[in-house]
Amino acid sequence: MSSTAIKSIMLVMNLKEKVKSLLASKALTMTYVAQEISKKRGRKFSLTNFSMKLKKETLTYKELKYICDIAGFEIEIKEKP
């Protein structure tokens, strides 16, 4: 699949689908990511909490940044053309 096709698919996905897709592309489990976020934050970030935040789309920017860091991605905010 081309990168343009992947970008097009990503536009119609919700946050949960996007995060799960990114993690799958790096063969990472949500359990592993939740454990790593716990280490980075210095307090528990449970799998249940992670799942609920994805479902309700209530991840904070900082949590999304942790997820991206763990998965080897970065967040880029661009001005619209």
N, CA, C and O atoms as a Maestro MAE file, in Angstrom:
{
 s_m_m2io_version
 :::
 2.0.0
}

f_m_ct {
 s_m_title
 :::
 protein
 m_atom[324] {
  # First column is atom index #
  i_m_mmod_type
  r_m_x_coord
  r_m_y_coord
  r_m_z_coord
  i_m_residue_number
  s_m_chain_name
  s_m_pdb_residue_name
  s_m_pdb_atom_name
  i_m_atomic_number
  :::
  1 25 0.851 -1.173 0.000 1 A "MET " " N  " 7
  2 3 0.000 0.000 0.000 1 A "MET " " CA " 6
  3 2 0.899 1.238 0.000 1 A "MET " " C  " 6
  4 15 1.866 1.301 0.758 1 A "MET " " O  " 8
  5 25 0.588 2.208 -0.836 2 A "SER " " N  " 7
  6 3 1.410 3.412 -0.923 2 A "SER " " CA " 6
  7 2 1.191 4.317 0.278 2 A "SER " " C  " 6
  8 15 0.183 4.206 0.976 2 A "SER " " O  " 8
  9 25 2.140 5.211 0.511 3 A "SER " " N  " 7
  10 3 2.009 6.125 1.652 3 A "SER " " CA " 6
  11 2 0.836 7.076 1.458 3 A "SER " " C  " 6
  12 15 0.229 7.505 2.439 3 A "SER " " O  " 8
  13 25 0.503 7.414 0.217 4 A "THR " " N  " 7
  14 3 -0.659 8.264 -0.048 4 A "THR " " CA " 6
  15 2 -1.943 7.540 0.325 4 A "THR " " C  " 6
  16 15 -2.850 8.146 0.896 4 A "THR " " O  " 8
  17 25 -2.032 6.266 0.015 5 A "ALA " " N  " 7
  18 3 -3.212 5.469 0.370 5 A "ALA " " CA " 6
  19 2 -3.341 5.359 1.880 5 A "ALA " " C  " 6
  20 15 -4.442 5.452 2.423 5 A "ALA " " O  " 8
  21 25 -2.217 5.162 2.559 6 A "ILE " " N  " 7
  22 3 -2.239 5.076 4.022 6 A "ILE " " CA " 6
  23 2 -2.698 6.394 4.614 6 A "ILE " " C  " 6
  24 15 -3.513 6.403 5.536 6 A "ILE " " O  " 8
  25 25 -2.192 7.510 4.101 7 A "LYS " " N  " 7
  26 3 -2.600 8.827 4.598 7 A "LYS " " CA " 6
  27 2 -4.093 9.051 4.367 7 A "LYS " " C  " 6
  28 15 -4.772 9.615 5.224 7 A "LYS " " O  " 8
  29 25 -4.604 8.619 3.229 8 A "SER " " N  " 7
  30 3 -6.034 8.773 2.937 8 A "SER " " CA " 6
  31 2 -6.881 7.964 3.908 8 A "SER " " C  " 6
  32 15 -7.916 8.437 4.378 8 A "SER " " O  " 8
  33 25 -6.446 6.750 4.207 9 A "ILE " " N  " 7
  34 3 -7.167 5.904 5.155 9 A "ILE " " CA " 6
  35 2 -7.134 6.540 6.537 9 A "ILE " " C  " 6
  36 15 -8.141 6.533 7.245 9 A "ILE " " O  " 8
  37 25 -5.991 7.087 6.925 10 A "MET " " N  " 7
  38 3 -5.838 7.682 8.250 10 A "MET " " CA " 6
  39 2 -6.779 8.865 8.451 10 A "MET " " C  " 6
  40 15 -7.167 9.142 9.586 10 A "MET " " O  " 8
  41 25 -7.153 9.565 7.394 11 A "LEU " " N  " 7
  42 3 -8.036 10.720 7.517 11 A "LEU " " CA " 6
  43 2 -9.440 10.336 7.967 11 A "LEU " " C  " 6
  44 15 -10.109 11.131 8.627 11 A "LEU " " O  " 8
  45 25 -9.900 9.140 7.626 12 A "VAL " " N  " 7
  46 3 -11.266 8.740 7.971 12 A "VAL " " CA " 6
  47 2 -11.344 7.887 9.239 12 A "VAL " " C  " 6
  48 15 -12.439 7.516 9.661 12 A "VAL " " O  " 8
  49 25 -10.218 7.575 9.842 13 A "MET " " N  " 7
  50 3 -10.207 6.768 11.061 13 A "MET " " CA " 6
  51 2 -10.436 7.646 12.285 13 A "MET " " C  " 6
  52 15 -10.074 8.823 12.293 13 A "MET " " O  " 8
  53 25 -11.043 7.061 13.321 14 A "ASN " " N  " 7
  54 3 -11.135 7.789 14.579 14 A "ASN " " CA " 6
  55 2 -9.832 7.597 15.352 14 A "ASN " " C  " 6
  56 15 -8.955 6.850 14.917 14 A "ASN " " O  " 8
  57 25 -9.703 8.268 16.493 15 A "LEU " " N  " 7
  58 3 -8.458 8.223 17.253 15 A "LEU " " CA " 6
  59 2 -8.075 6.803 17.644 15 A "LEU " " C  " 6
  60 15 -6.913 6.417 17.520 15 A "LEU " " O  " 8
  61 25 -9.041 6.026 18.113 16 A "LYS " " N  " 7
  62 3 -8.768 4.649 18.534 16 A "LYS " " CA " 6
  63 2 -8.191 3.833 17.379 16 A "LYS " " C  " 6
  64 15 -7.198 3.125 17.542 16 A "LYS " " O  " 8
  65 25 -8.818 3.939 16.223 17 A "GLU " " N  " 7
  66 3 -8.351 3.187 15.060 17 A "GLU " " CA " 6
  67 2 -6.961 3.652 14.625 17 A "GLU " " C  " 6
  68 15 -6.121 2.838 14.239 17 A "GLU " " O  " 8
  69 25 -6.721 4.970 14.689 18 A "LYS " " N  " 7
  70 3 -5.418 5.498 14.288 18 A "LYS " " CA " 6
  71 2 -4.321 4.989 15.210 18 A "LYS " " C  " 6
  72 15 -3.286 4.508 14.747 18 A "LYS " " O  " 8
  73 25 -4.547 5.094 16.513 19 A "VAL " " N  " 7
  74 3 -3.524 4.655 17.465 19 A "VAL " " CA " 6
  75 2 -3.281 3.160 17.317 19 A "VAL " " C  " 6
  76 15 -2.129 2.727 17.275 19 A "VAL " " O  " 8
  77 25 -4.339 2.367 17.236 20 A "LYS " " N  " 7
  78 3 -4.174 0.916 17.090 20 A "LYS " " CA " 6
  79 2 -3.434 0.571 15.797 20 A "LYS " " C  " 6
  80 15 -2.613 -0.346 15.774 20 A "LYS " " O  " 8
  81 25 -3.723 1.299 14.734 21 A "SER " " N  " 7
  82 3 -3.056 1.070 13.454 21 A "SER " " CA " 6
  83 2 -1.565 1.390 13.551 21 A "SER " " C  " 6
  84 15 -0.730 0.638 13.047 21 A "SER " " O  " 8
  85 25 -1.233 2.506 14.198 22 A "LEU " " N  " 7
  86 3 0.172 2.881 14.362 22 A "LEU " " CA " 6
  87 2 0.920 1.848 15.204 22 A "LEU " " C  " 6
  88 15 2.045 1.466 14.884 22 A "LEU " " O  " 8
  89 25 0.275 1.402 16.285 23 A "LEU " " N  " 7
  90 3 0.912 0.396 17.139 23 A "LEU " " CA " 6
  91 2 1.103 -0.915 16.385 23 A "LEU " " C  " 6
  92 15 2.152 -1.550 16.497 23 A "LEU " " O  " 8
  93 25 0.099 -1.322 15.621 24 A "ALA " " N  " 7
  94 3 0.195 -2.562 14.850 24 A "ALA " " CA " 6
  95 2 1.312 -2.478 13.816 24 A "ALA " " C  " 6
  96 15 2.003 -3.463 13.557 24 A "ALA " " O  " 8
  97 25 1.487 -1.293 13.225 25 A "SER " " N  " 7
  98 3 2.541 -1.144 12.212 25 A "SER " " CA " 6
  99 2 3.931 -1.329 12.814 25 A "SER " " C  " 6
  100 15 4.888 -1.606 12.091 25 A "SER " " O  " 8
  101 25 4.046 -1.179 14.129 26 A "LYS " " N  " 7
  102 3 5.320 -1.372 14.820 26 A "LYS " " CA " 6
  103 2 5.316 -2.642 15.678 26 A "LYS " " C  " 6
  104 15 6.233 -2.863 16.469 26 A "LYS " " O  " 8
  105 25 4.285 -3.469 15.518 27 A "ALA " " N  " 7
  106 3 4.137 -4.725 16.268 27 A "ALA " " CA " 6
  107 2 4.166 -4.495 17.785 27 A "ALA " " C  " 6
  108 15 4.760 -5.276 18.527 27 A "ALA " " O  " 8
  109 25 3.523 -3.424 18.230 28 A "LEU " " N  " 7
  110 3 3.436 -3.110 19.651 28 A "LEU " " CA " 6
  111 2 2.029 -3.399 20.162 28 A "LEU " " C  " 6
  112 15 1.043 -3.143 19.472 28 A "LEU " " O  " 8
  113 25 1.948 -3.930 21.365 29 A "THR " " N  " 7
  114 3 0.641 -4.180 21.965 29 A "THR " " CA " 6
  115 2 0.242 -2.994 22.840 29 A "THR " " C  " 6
  116 15 1.088 -2.223 23.291 29 A "THR " " O  " 8
  117 25 -1.039 -2.869 23.064 30 A "MET " " N  " 7
  118 3 -1.530 -1.821 23.957 30 A "MET " " CA " 6
  119 2 -1.027 -2.060 25.376 30 A "MET " " C  " 6
  120 15 -0.747 -1.109 26.106 30 A "MET " " O  " 8
  121 25 -0.913 -3.323 25.766 31 A "THR " " N  " 7
  122 3 -0.397 -3.658 27.099 31 A "THR " " CA " 6
  123 2 1.024 -3.132 27.263 31 A "THR " " C  " 6
  124 15 1.344 -2.490 28.264 31 A "THR " " O  " 8
  125 25 1.867 -3.403 26.284 32 A "TYR " " N  " 7
  126 3 3.252 -2.929 26.330 32 A "TYR " " CA " 6
  127 2 3.300 -1.406 26.401 32 A "TYR " " C  " 6
  128 15 4.039 -0.841 27.207 32 A "TYR " " O  " 8
  129 25 2.520 -0.749 25.565 33 A "VAL " " N  " 7
  130 3 2.525 0.717 25.533 33 A "VAL " " CA " 6
  131 2 2.030 1.286 26.864 33 A "VAL " " C  " 6
  132 15 2.595 2.257 27.367 33 A "VAL " " O  " 8
  133 25 0.982 0.690 27.436 34 A "ALA " " N  " 7
  134 3 0.475 1.146 28.735 34 A "ALA " " CA " 6
  135 2 1.563 1.010 29.805 34 A "ALA " " C  " 6
  136 15 1.725 1.900 30.639 34 A "ALA " " O  " 8
  137 25 2.295 -0.082 29.785 35 A "GLN " " N  " 7
  138 3 3.391 -0.279 30.747 35 A "GLN " " CA " 6
  139 2 4.488 0.769 30.564 35 A "GLN " " C  " 6
  140 15 5.017 1.301 31.540 35 A "GLN " " O  " 8
  141 25 4.818 1.055 29.327 36 A "GLU " " N  " 7
  142 3 5.860 2.043 29.043 36 A "GLU " " CA " 6
  143 2 5.406 3.451 29.435 36 A "GLU " " C  " 6
  144 15 6.204 4.240 29.941 36 A "GLU " " O  " 8
  145 25 4.144 3.764 29.206 37 A "ILE " " N  " 7
  146 3 3.617 5.071 29.636 37 A "ILE " " CA " 6
  147 2 3.694 5.180 31.153 37 A "ILE " " C  " 6
  148 15 4.040 6.233 31.689 37 A "ILE " " O  " 8
  149 25 3.371 4.090 31.841 38 A "SER " " N  " 7
  150 3 3.468 4.072 33.309 38 A "SER " " CA " 6
  151 2 4.889 4.414 33.754 38 A "SER " " C  " 6
  152 15 5.076 5.195 34.687 38 A "SER " " O  " 8
  153 25 5.880 3.837 33.096 39 A "LYS " " N  " 7
  154 3 7.280 4.113 33.441 39 A "LYS " " CA " 6
  155 2 7.625 5.583 33.197 39 A "LYS " " C  " 6
  156 15 8.270 6.220 34.030 39 A "LYS " " O  " 8
  157 25 7.196 6.113 32.058 40 A "LYS " " N  " 7
  158 3 7.504 7.504 31.715 40 A "LYS " " CA " 6
  159 2 6.824 8.483 32.668 40 A "LYS " " C  " 6
  160 15 7.416 9.491 33.052 40 A "LYS " " O  " 8
  161 25 5.581 8.188 33.049 41 A "ARG " " N  " 7
  162 3 4.815 9.084 33.922 41 A "ARG " " CA " 6
  163 2 5.176 8.920 35.387 41 A "ARG " " C  " 6
  164 15 4.968 9.829 36.191 41 A "ARG " " O  " 8
  165 25 5.722 7.753 35.735 42 A "GLY " " N  " 7
  166 3 6.043 7.492 37.126 42 A "GLY " " CA " 6
  167 2 4.831 7.130 37.967 42 A "GLY " " C  " 6
  168 15 4.881 7.163 39.197 42 A "GLY " " O  " 8
  169 25 3.748 6.786 37.296 43 A "ARG " " N  " 7
  170 3 2.549 6.297 37.982 43 A "ARG " " CA " 6
  171 2 1.772 5.413 37.019 43 A "ARG " " C  " 6
  172 15 1.949 5.486 35.803 43 A "ARG " " O  " 8
  173 25 0.911 4.581 37.581 44 A "LYS " " N  " 7
  174 3 0.213 3.557 36.802 44 A "LYS " " CA " 6
  175 2 -0.669 4.152 35.708 44 A "LYS " " C  " 6
  176 15 -1.419 5.101 35.935 44 A "LYS " " O  " 8
  177 25 -0.562 3.582 34.542 45 A "PHE " " N  " 7
  178 3 -1.430 3.881 33.401 45 A "PHE " " CA " 6
  179 2 -1.907 2.517 32.926 45 A "PHE " " C  " 6
  180 15 -1.225 1.854 32.144 45 A "PHE " " O  " 8
  181 25 -3.074 2.098 33.396 46 A "SER " " N  " 7
  182 3 -3.547 0.739 33.151 46 A "SER " " CA " 6
  183 2 -4.043 0.544 31.717 46 A "SER " " C  " 6
  184 15 -4.385 1.496 31.016 46 A "SER " " O  " 8
  185 25 -4.069 -0.699 31.320 47 A "LEU " " N  " 7
  186 3 -4.600 -1.050 30.006 47 A "LEU " " CA " 6
  187 2 -6.064 -0.633 29.909 47 A "LEU " " C  " 6
  188 15 -6.504 -0.142 28.869 47 A "LEU " " O  " 8
  189 25 -6.816 -0.825 30.987 48 A "THR " " N  " 7
  190 3 -8.231 -0.429 30.993 48 A "THR " " CA " 6
  191 2 -8.365 1.075 30.790 48 A "THR " " C  " 6
  192 15 -9.194 1.533 30.004 48 A "THR " " O  " 8
  193 25 -7.549 1.834 31.501 49 A "ASN " " N  " 7
  194 3 -7.567 3.289 31.366 49 A "ASN " " CA " 6
  195 2 -7.215 3.698 29.935 49 A "ASN " " C  " 6
  196 15 -7.866 4.562 29.349 49 A "ASN " " O  " 8
  197 25 -6.189 3.072 29.389 50 A "PHE " " N  " 7
  198 3 -5.750 3.338 28.022 50 A "PHE " " CA " 6
  199 2 -6.893 3.048 27.042 50 A "PHE " " C  " 6
  200 15 -7.194 3.869 26.176 50 A "PHE " " O  " 8
  201 25 -7.516 1.898 27.178 51 A "SER " " N  " 7
  202 3 -8.613 1.511 26.288 51 A "SER " " CA " 6
  203 2 -9.784 2.493 26.372 51 A "SER " " C  " 6
  204 15 -10.361 2.875 25.354 51 A "SER " " O  " 8
  205 25 -10.123 2.891 27.591 52 A "MET " " N  " 7
  206 3 -11.246 3.822 27.769 52 A "MET " " CA " 6
  207 2 -10.925 5.193 27.189 52 A "MET " " C  " 6
  208 15 -11.787 5.829 26.582 52 A "MET " " O  " 8
  209 25 -9.704 5.647 27.370 53 A "LYS " " N  " 7
  210 3 -9.315 6.941 26.808 53 A "LYS " " CA " 6
  211 2 -9.374 6.907 25.279 53 A "LYS " " C  " 6
  212 15 -9.769 7.888 24.650 53 A "LYS " " O  " 8
  213 25 -8.985 5.791 24.689 54 A "LEU " " N  " 7
  214 3 -9.083 5.665 23.235 54 A "LEU " " CA " 6
  215 2 -10.538 5.631 22.796 54 A "LEU " " C  " 6
  216 15 -10.917 6.301 21.836 54 A "LEU " " O  " 8
  217 25 -11.347 4.856 23.496 55 A "LYS " " N  " 7
  218 3 -12.758 4.719 23.138 55 A "LYS " " CA " 6
  219 2 -13.491 6.063 23.227 55 A "LYS " " C  " 6
  220 15 -14.283 6.415 22.353 55 A "LYS " " O  " 8
  221 25 -13.206 6.802 24.302 56 A "LYS " " N  " 7
  222 3 -13.882 8.083 24.522 56 A "LYS " " CA " 6
  223 2 -13.173 9.247 23.831 56 A "LYS " " C  " 6
  224 15 -13.664 10.376 23.840 56 A "LYS " " O  " 8
  225 25 -12.006 8.960 23.229 57 A "GLU " " N  " 7
  226 3 -11.182 9.973 22.576 57 A "GLU " " CA " 6
  227 2 -10.826 11.098 23.545 57 A "GLU " " C  " 6
  228 15 -10.993 12.279 23.238 57 A "GLU " " O  " 8
  229 25 -10.328 10.706 24.734 58 A "THR " " N  " 7
  230 3 -9.967 11.681 25.763 58 A "THR " " CA " 6
  231 2 -8.480 11.638 26.121 58 A "THR " " C  " 6
  232 15 -8.093 12.073 27.205 58 A "THR " " O  " 8
  233 25 -7.653 11.122 25.228 59 A "LEU " " N  " 7
  234 3 -6.208 11.142 25.468 59 A "LEU " " CA " 6
  235 2 -5.737 12.591 25.536 59 A "LEU " " C  " 6
  236 15 -6.193 13.439 24.769 59 A "LEU " " O  " 8
  237 25 -4.827 12.864 26.454 60 A "THR " " N  " 7
  238 3 -4.230 14.196 26.490 60 A "THR " " CA " 6
  239 2 -3.126 14.262 25.437 60 A "THR " " C  " 6
  240 15 -2.676 13.239 24.919 60 A "THR " " O  " 8
  241 25 -2.706 15.474 25.138 61 A "TYR " " N  " 7
  242 3 -1.603 15.647 24.198 61 A "TYR " " CA " 6
  243 2 -0.362 14.928 24.712 61 A "TYR " " C  " 6
  244 15 0.345 14.268 23.951 61 A "TYR " " O  " 8
  245 25 -0.105 15.061 26.009 62 A "LYS " " N  " 7
  246 3 1.076 14.436 26.613 62 A "LYS " " CA " 6
  247 2 1.023 12.914 26.476 62 A "LYS " " C  " 6
  248 15 2.035 12.282 26.174 62 A "LYS " " O  " 8
  249 25 -0.161 12.321 26.697 63 A "GLU " " N  " 7
  250 3 -0.309 10.870 26.551 63 A "GLU " " CA " 6
  251 2 -0.104 10.449 25.099 63 A "GLU " " C  " 6
  252 15 0.540 9.435 24.829 63 A "GLU " " O  " 8
  253 25 -0.643 11.215 24.176 64 A "LEU " " N  " 7
  254 3 -0.450 10.906 22.758 64 A "LEU " " CA " 6
  255 2 1.025 11.033 22.387 64 A "LEU " " C  " 6
  256 15 1.543 10.247 21.594 64 A "LEU " " O  " 8
  257 25 1.691 12.019 22.960 65 A "LYS " " N  " 7
  258 3 3.124 12.173 22.710 65 A "LYS " " CA " 6
  259 2 3.906 10.976 23.251 65 A "LYS " " C  " 6
  260 15 4.828 10.496 22.591 65 A "LYS " " O  " 8
  261 25 3.554 10.489 24.438 66 A "TYR " " N  " 7
  262 3 4.193 9.279 24.977 66 A "TYR " " CA " 6
  263 2 4.000 8.106 24.016 66 A "TYR " " C  " 6
  264 15 4.950 7.387 23.706 66 A "TYR " " O  " 8
  265 25 2.776 7.919 23.550 67 A "ILE " " N  " 7
  266 3 2.471 6.812 22.638 67 A "ILE " " CA " 6
  267 2 3.335 6.922 21.382 67 A "ILE " " C  " 6
  268 15 3.938 5.942 20.945 67 A "ILE " " O  " 8
  269 25 3.388 8.104 20.818 68 A "CYS " " N  " 7
  270 3 4.191 8.311 19.610 68 A "CYS " " CA " 6
  271 2 5.670 8.068 19.871 68 A "CYS " " C  " 6
  272 15 6.349 7.441 19.057 68 A "CYS " " O  " 8
  273 25 6.175 8.559 20.999 69 A "ASP " " N  " 7
  274 3 7.588 8.338 21.347 69 A "ASP " " CA " 6
  275 2 7.898 6.848 21.456 69 A "ASP " " C  " 6
  276 15 8.901 6.376 20.921 69 A "ASP " " O  " 8
  277 25 7.041 6.116 22.146 70 A "ILE " " N  " 7
  278 3 7.234 4.680 22.337 70 A "ILE " " CA " 6
  279 2 7.220 3.943 20.999 70 A "ILE " " C  " 6
  280 15 7.998 3.013 20.784 70 A "ILE " " O  " 8
  281 25 6.328 4.368 20.105 71 A "ALA " " N  " 7
  282 3 6.179 3.704 18.808 71 A "ALA " " CA " 6
  283 2 7.157 4.218 17.751 71 A "ALA " " C  " 6
  284 15 7.223 3.676 16.648 71 A "ALA " " O  " 8
  285 25 7.907 5.253 18.087 72 A "GLY " " N  " 7
  286 3 8.874 5.777 17.115 72 A "GLY " " CA " 6
  287 2 8.278 6.744 16.113 72 A "GLY " " C  " 6
  288 15 8.768 6.862 14.990 72 A "GLY " " O  " 8
  289 25 7.227 7.432 16.513 73 A "PHE " " N  " 7
  290 3 6.594 8.445 15.667 73 A "PHE " " CA " 6
  291 2 6.733 9.805 16.342 73 A "PHE " " C  " 6
  292 15 7.073 9.889 17.523 73 A "PHE " " O  " 8
  293 25 6.472 10.850 15.599 74 A "GLU " " N  " 7
  294 3 6.414 12.184 16.189 74 A "GLU " " CA " 6
  295 2 5.138 12.873 15.723 74 A "GLU " " C  " 6
  296 15 4.577 12.551 14.676 74 A "GLU " " O  " 8
  297 25 4.708 13.810 16.517 75 A "ILE " " N  " 7
  298 3 3.502 14.571 16.196 75 A "ILE " " CA " 6
  299 2 3.931 15.814 15.439 75 A "ILE " " C  " 6
  300 15 4.858 16.512 15.852 75 A "ILE " " O  " 8
  301 25 3.260 16.089 14.336 76 A "GLU " " N  " 7
  302 3 3.572 17.270 13.551 76 A "GLU " " CA " 6
  303 2 2.284 18.048 13.324 76 A "GLU " " C  " 6
  304 15 1.286 17.503 12.853 76 A "GLU " " O  " 8
  305 25 2.323 19.319 13.665 77 A "ILE " " N  " 7
  306 3 1.158 20.177 13.453 77 A "ILE " " CA " 6
  307 2 1.537 21.157 12.353 77 A "ILE " " C  " 6
  308 15 2.532 21.875 12.449 77 A "ILE " " O  " 8
  309 25 0.721 21.169 11.312 78 A "LYS " " N  " 7
  310 3 1.006 22.013 10.165 78 A "LYS " " CA " 6
  311 2 -0.140 22.991 9.937 78 A "LYS " " C  " 6
  312 15 -1.296 22.708 10.250 78 A "LYS " " O  " 8
  313 25 0.202 24.120 9.398 79 A "GLU " " N  " 7
  314 3 -0.808 25.086 9.009 79 A "GLU " " CA " 6
  315 2 -1.494 24.577 7.739 79 A "GLU " " C  " 6
  316 15 -0.853 24.026 6.845 79 A "GLU " " O  " 8
  317 25 -2.796 24.774 7.686 80 A "LYS " " N  " 7
  318 3 -3.539 24.364 6.495 80 A "LYS " " CA " 6
  319 2 -3.108 25.188 5.299 80 A "LYS " " C  " 6
  320 15 -2.788 26.370 5.425 80 A "LYS " " O  " 8
  321 25 -3.103 24.549 4.131 81 A "PRO " " N  " 7
  322 3 -2.706 25.293 2.917 81 A "PRO " " CA " 6
  323 2 -3.756 26.321 2.527 81 A "PRO " " C  " 6
  324 15 -3.586 27.031 1.536 81 A "PRO " " O  " 8
  :::
 }
 m_bond[323] {
  # First column is bond index #
  i_m_from
  i_m_to
  i_m_order
  :::
  1 1 2 1
  2 2 3 1
  3 3 4 2
  4 3 5 1
  5 5 6 1
  6 6 7 1
  7 7 8 2
  8 7 9 1
  9 9 10 1
  10 10 11 1
  11 11 12 2
  12 11 13 1
  13 13 14 1
  14 14 15 1
  15 15 16 2
  16 15 17 1
  17 17 18 1
  18 18 19 1
  19 19 20 2
  20 19 21 1
  21 21 22 1
  22 22 23 1
  23 23 24 2
  24 23 25 1
  25 25 26 1
  26 26 27 1
  27 27 28 2
  28 27 29 1
  29 29 30 1
  30 30 31 1
  31 31 32 2
  32 31 33 1
  33 33 34 1
  34 34 35 1
  35 35 36 2
  36 35 37 1
  37 37 38 1
  38 38 39 1
  39 39 40 2
  40 39 41 1
  41 41 42 1
  42 42 43 1
  43 43 44 2
  44 43 45 1
  45 45 46 1
  46 46 47 1
  47 47 48 2
  48 47 49 1
  49 49 50 1
  50 50 51 1
  51 51 52 2
  52 51 53 1
  53 53 54 1
  54 54 55 1
  55 55 56 2
  56 55 57 1
  57 57 58 1
  58 58 59 1
  59 59 60 2
  60 59 61 1
  61 61 62 1
  62 62 63 1
  63 63 64 2
  64 63 65 1
  65 65 66 1
  66 66 67 1
  67 67 68 2
  68 67 69 1
  69 69 70 1
  70 70 71 1
  71 71 72 2
  72 71 73 1
  73 73 74 1
  74 74 75 1
  75 75 76 2
  76 75 77 1
  77 77 78 1
  78 78 79 1
  79 79 80 2
  80 79 81 1
  81 81 82 1
  82 82 83 1
  83 83 84 2
  84 83 85 1
  85 85 86 1
  86 86 87 1
  87 87 88 2
  88 87 89 1
  89 89 90 1
  90 90 91 1
  91 91 92 2
  92 91 93 1
  93 93 94 1
  94 94 95 1
  95 95 96 2
  96 95 97 1
  97 97 98 1
  98 98 99 1
  99 99 100 2
  100 99 101 1
  101 101 102 1
  102 102 103 1
  103 103 104 2
  104 103 105 1
  105 105 106 1
  106 106 107 1
  107 107 108 2
  108 107 109 1
  109 109 110 1
  110 110 111 1
  111 111 112 2
  112 111 113 1
  113 113 114 1
  114 114 115 1
  115 115 116 2
  116 115 117 1
  117 117 118 1
  118 118 119 1
  119 119 120 2
  120 119 121 1
  121 121 122 1
  122 122 123 1
  123 123 124 2
  124 123 125 1
  125 125 126 1
  126 126 127 1
  127 127 128 2
  128 127 129 1
  129 129 130 1
  130 130 131 1
  131 131 132 2
  132 131 133 1
  133 133 134 1
  134 134 135 1
  135 135 136 2
  136 135 137 1
  137 137 138 1
  138 138 139 1
  139 139 140 2
  140 139 141 1
  141 141 142 1
  142 142 143 1
  143 143 144 2
  144 143 145 1
  145 145 146 1
  146 146 147 1
  147 147 148 2
  148 147 149 1
  149 149 150 1
  150 150 151 1
  151 151 152 2
  152 151 153 1
  153 153 154 1
  154 154 155 1
  155 155 156 2
  156 155 157 1
  157 157 158 1
  158 158 159 1
  159 159 160 2
  160 159 161 1
  161 161 162 1
  162 162 163 1
  163 163 164 2
  164 163 165 1
  165 165 166 1
  166 166 167 1
  167 167 168 2
  168 167 169 1
  169 169 170 1
  170 170 171 1
  171 171 172 2
  172 171 173 1
  173 173 174 1
  174 174 175 1
  175 175 176 2
  176 175 177 1
  177 177 178 1
  178 178 179 1
  179 179 180 2
  180 179 181 1
  181 181 182 1
  182 182 183 1
  183 183 184 2
  184 183 185 1
  185 185 186 1
  186 186 187 1
  187 187 188 2
  188 187 189 1
  189 189 190 1
  190 190 191 1
  191 191 192 2
  192 191 193 1
  193 193 194 1
  194 194 195 1
  195 195 196 2
  196 195 197 1
  197 197 198 1
  198 198 199 1
  199 199 200 2
  200 199 201 1
  201 201 202 1
  202 202 203 1
  203 203 204 2
  204 203 205 1
  205 205 206 1
  206 206 207 1
  207 207 208 2
  208 207 209 1
  209 209 210 1
  210 210 211 1
  211 211 212 2
  212 211 213 1
  213 213 214 1
  214 214 215 1
  215 215 216 2
  216 215 217 1
  217 217 218 1
  218 218 219 1
  219 219 220 2
  220 219 221 1
  221 221 222 1
  222 222 223 1
  223 223 224 2
  224 223 225 1
  225 225 226 1
  226 226 227 1
  227 227 228 2
  228 227 229 1
  229 229 230 1
  230 230 231 1
  231 231 232 2
  232 231 233 1
  233 233 234 1
  234 234 235 1
  235 235 236 2
  236 235 237 1
  237 237 238 1
  238 238 239 1
  239 239 240 2
  240 239 241 1
  241 241 242 1
  242 242 243 1
  243 243 244 2
  244 243 245 1
  245 245 246 1
  246 246 247 1
  247 247 248 2
  248 247 249 1
  249 249 250 1
  250 250 251 1
  251 251 252 2
  252 251 253 1
  253 253 254 1
  254 254 255 1
  255 255 256 2
  256 255 257 1
  257 257 258 1
  258 258 259 1
  259 259 260 2
  260 259 261 1
  261 261 262 1
  262 262 263 1
  263 263 264 2
  264 263 265 1
  265 265 266 1
  266 266 267 1
  267 267 268 2
  268 267 269 1
  269 269 270 1
  270 270 271 1
  271 271 272 2
  272 271 273 1
  273 273 274 1
  274 274 275 1
  275 275 276 2
  276 275 277 1
  277 277 278 1
  278 278 279 1
  279 279 280 2
  280 279 281 1
  281 281 282 1
  282 282 283 1
  283 283 284 2
  284 283 285 1
  285 285 286 1
  286 286 287 1
  287 287 288 2
  288 287 289 1
  289 289 290 1
  290 290 291 1
  291 291 292 2
  292 291 293 1
  293 293 294 1
  294 294 295 1
  295 295 296 2
  296 295 297 1
  297 297 298 1
  298 298 299 1
  299 299 300 2
  300 299 301 1
  301 301 302 1
  302 302 303 1
  303 303 304 2
  304 303 305 1
  305 305 306 1
  306 306 307 1
  307 307 308 2
  308 307 309 1
  309 309 310 1
  310 310 311 1
  311 311 312 2
  312 311 313 1
  313 313 314 1
  314 314 315 1
  315 315 316 2
  316 315 317 1
  317 317 318 1
  318 318 319 1
  319 319 320 2
  320 319 321 1
  321 321 322 1
  322 322 323 1
  323 323 324 2
  :::
 }
}
